[in-house]
Amino acid sequence: MGLSRIRLRSAQPPAGLDPPAEPESQPDSEPKSAPRAYRLQVVPAPRPELRLAEVPEAAVTARVIAFANQKGGVAKTTTTLNLGVALGERGKRVLLVDLDPQGNLTMSQGMNPDAIERSMFDVLVHRVPISDVIQTVEVDIAVASIDLAGAELALSALIGRERALDKALVEVRDRYDFILLDTPPSLGLLTINAFVAANGVIVPVQCEYLSLRGLVQLENTLAMVRENLNPDVRVEGIVPTMYDGRTLHAREAIEILEEHFGDLVFETRIRKTVRYAEAPVKGSSVLRYEPSGPAAQAYRDLAKEVLDGAEAREHA
């Protein structure tokens, strides 16, 4: 009977009906003092009071950000790594995902992509759990290997190929505050997977004219993804990288960016410095390589802008 209680009660006729006639006395019948008939009646137990503290809170879901630019050499991997470490310094749980077959993000943390047995290739193509390819270094990183170069061809034969990454991330979305996706320098199937899985896209842009032109093609690709696969993904920020304020060309590039994209352009400028090249040689982010230097501070400033933007979206 579950939570219900059972009690005995004298039978009563339904309202509006006469009680059944008493049977005629028989010589051998029982005396009228015989026990009366009883029936079972189910009485629901009172419901327990539901307290607010007993209601489980909704699981926290990571914000997934793809770093994309089909032009190579714009500090995309550098930005993914150092922004992730800067967010980690602020107490955020961060996962980096290396989707570039070159494995530069993996190498930047001191790992050899050629020696990795399982990588994001196995996650996307063979449905291996992504937790099996996560290594913990300065932050958690889902590693890449050269096998990832064959992922686009292998995925092209699969149903739902554009959602392979999105499905893989379901396992770990509630373990992190931010998941940062480092994409290859193309707008192929791996980058499309990143756009489908992402809440937003951050575009590192070298402060040169030719780098700016690629933004148009990137936005066209995002428009197609919004129309067919992920209606919510949009560019949420543009990071000017390799900025040299001494040159007129760099300053003009910033002006063009701000004229066309307005508030999407982050105020932080990632300036040219050899520190960004030296740190990966040591298998380190620039924040650990030179913690008090201006290069590290730039990514701390960028992390603050990203967090402020996330909070603004939550309260919008």
N, C-alpha and C positions, 0 to 999 in steps of 0.2 A: 504493500500500500504506500510505499515511498515515505513522504513526510506527513501523511494523513494519519489521524487517530481514529480508532473504532470504539464505539460505545453501544451498550444495549439500551433499547427504549421500547416502551409498550407500543404495540401497533395501534394506529389511529386511522380511521377512514378518511379518505380525501375529502376536502371541504365540498359541501353540496350534495354528498351522496349519503343515503341511509345506511346505517350499519347492517351487516348481513343478519338475517333472521336466526334466532337461536334454534338449534335443532331440538325436535320434540324429545321429551324424556323417554327413556327406555328403562325398562325394569333393571336391566343389568348395567346401565350407564354409570359413569363415574359421578360422584357427588359434585354439586355445583361449586364446591370449594376447590376444585382442581385448579392447578396453576394456569394462568392466562398465557396466551401465545405471545412470543417475542420475535422481533426481527432485527437484523443488523442494519445500522445506519452509519454511513461514512461521513465523518465530519472533518473537513480540511483543517490541517494545523495552521495556526497563524504564520504568515510569512515573516522571516527574520528581517529586521530593519537593515537597510542597505546604507552603509556609511560611505562617505566620499573617499576615505582612506582605503577602502576595500576595492575601489575601481582601479584597475591597472592603467598606468600612463601609456600613451601611445609611444611606440618605439621610435627612437630618434633615427632619422634616415639621413645618410650622408648627402651633401651637396656635391654633385659630379660636374667637374669643369674640364672641358677639352681645351688643349692648347694647340692651335692649328694655324698654319700658314703654308700654302703650297710652295712658297719660295724657301729654299734651304738657306742655312747660314744666317738666320735672324735671331739667334739665341733662344730658340724655342725650348730645347732641352735644358739649357742653363736656367731659364725662367721657371720651368716646371720643378726642377730640383730645389732651387734656392727659395722659391716661394713656399714650397711644401715644408722645407726645414724651418722657415720663418714662422709659418702657421703652427708648426710643432712647438716652437719656443713659446708661443702664446697659449699653450695647453690644449691645442686641438689635436684630435686623433686623425692622422693623415695616412692615406695610401696613395702611392704613385704607381701608375700602370704604364709600362713601356710597350708601346705599340709600334715602334720603329724597328724594322729588321736590322738596321745598323747597330742597335743595342747601345746607343750612346748614353742613355740614362742609366742603364745597368752598369756600363763601364765606369760612369762617373762616381759610382759608389764602390769601386774597387773590385768588381766581379768580372770574370771573363765569360762573355757570351758563348764562346766556343766550348767551354767546359760545362755548360748547363745542360742537365739531362731533361728537365721538363720546363717549358716556358709558356708564354702566352699563345704560342702556336697550338700547343696541346689543349689549352683551355678553349680556344675558339673553334678548333677543328674536331678534336676528339672528345670534347665536353668534359675534360678533366676539371675537378673543382678548382676554382682560382686560389683557394687557400693552400693548395699543394705547391703553388709556384711563388708564394710570397716569402721574401727574405727580409729580415729585420736588420737594418743598418742604422743610419741616422734616423730614418723613418722607415715604415714598411714599404716594400717595392715588389710589385709583380713583374718578374724579370722577363727579358726577351732574349732570343737566340737567333742565329742566322736562319733557322728553320722558318722563322716568321716571314721570310721573303716568299715562301710558297703558300702562305695563308690565303691570299686573294684568289689564287687559282683553285685551291682546295675548297674554299668557301663558295665559290661561284656555282658549284654543283649541288649545294645544300638548300633546302627549303628554309625560308626565314633567315637567310644569311646575313641580312642587315641588322638583325637583332641578337646575334650570337653574343656580343659583349654585354648587352643590356641584361640578358638572361644570366650570364655568368656572374654579374655583379650583385644579383639578388642575394646570394649567399652572404655577402659581407657588407651590405649597405647599412645595416644597423650597428656595425662595429666601429664606424669611422664618422668623423664630422665632415671631412673633405676627401674626395677621391679625385686626383688630378691625372688626366690622361695625356701622355706625350704622344703625338701622332707623327707619322712619316711626312716628309715634304711632298705631298701629293694630295689629290682629292679622290683617291681610290676607295676601295671597299673597306680598308682598315679605318680610314678617316671617317667614312660614312657610319661605320659601327660606333665610332666615338660620338658623332653628332646625335645618333639615335639614343645613346645611353645618357647623354649629358643634359644637365639643367641649363647650362650656358657655355659660351665659348669665349675664351680670352685669346686675343690675337697679338703676338709679339711682332712688331713691325720695325725693321731697320730704318733709320732716318735717312732714306734715300728715295728718290723719285720712282725708280723701277719697282721697289718694294711696295710702294703705295698702290700701284696699279693692280696688284694681285688681290687687293681687298674686294674689288668688284666681283671677280670670279668666285671668291669665297662666299660672298653674300648671296650670289645666284645659287650656289650649291645648297646653302642653308635654306633658302626659300623653297627649293624642291623637297628637302627633308621635312620642313614644316608642313608642306602640303600633303605629303604621302606617308610619313613615318613618325614624326615627333613634332606635334604642333606647338610645343612650348619652347623649343631651343632657339636661342638668339645670341648674337654677340653682346656680351655684357661688359666688355672692356677691351681697350686697345693699349698695349704697352709699347711706348717708344723705346727701342733698344739701340745699343751702339751709338749713343748720342755724343756728339762732340760739339759743344756749344761755341767753340772757337771758329767753326766754319759757317759761312752764310748758308750753304746748302742744307745743313742739318736744321738750322733755325727755320728756313723756309719750309722744310718738310713737316715740321711740327705745326706751322701755321696752316698748311694744307689739311693736315689731319684734323685739327680743331675746327677749321671752317666747314668740313664735310661731315664730321662725326660728333662735334660738340662735346657734351658731357661724357660720352663713351671713352674719351681719351683720358687715361689715368694721369694724374698730376706728377707722379713719380717718373723720372727719366733714368733709364739704366745706361749709365755712361760707359764709354770705352775704357777698359783697363785690362792689363795683362793678367790680373788676379783671376778672372773668369776662366782663363786658359790654364793657369797654373794649378788651380784647386783640383780638377779632375785627375791630373797626373798623380796626385796623392790619394785618389779615391775619396774625395771629400767635397762637400759643399763649400762655397766661399764663406759661409757663416762660421764654419768650424776652422777653415784654413786661416782666415784672418778676421776673427770675431769683431774687433773694434774698428775695422777699416771702413772706408766710405762705400765700398762695393757691397759689403754685408748690410750696412745701414740702408742702402737703396732697397733691398728686398724686404727688410723689416718695414719700411715705409709702404711698400706695395702691399704687404700682408695686411697692414692696418686699413688701407683703402678697400681691399677685398672684403674684409670683415665688416667694415662700416657699410659697404654696399649690400652685403647679405642681411645685416640687421635692418637696413632701410626697406628691403623687399619684404621681410617678415612683418613689419609694422604698416606696410602700405595698405 
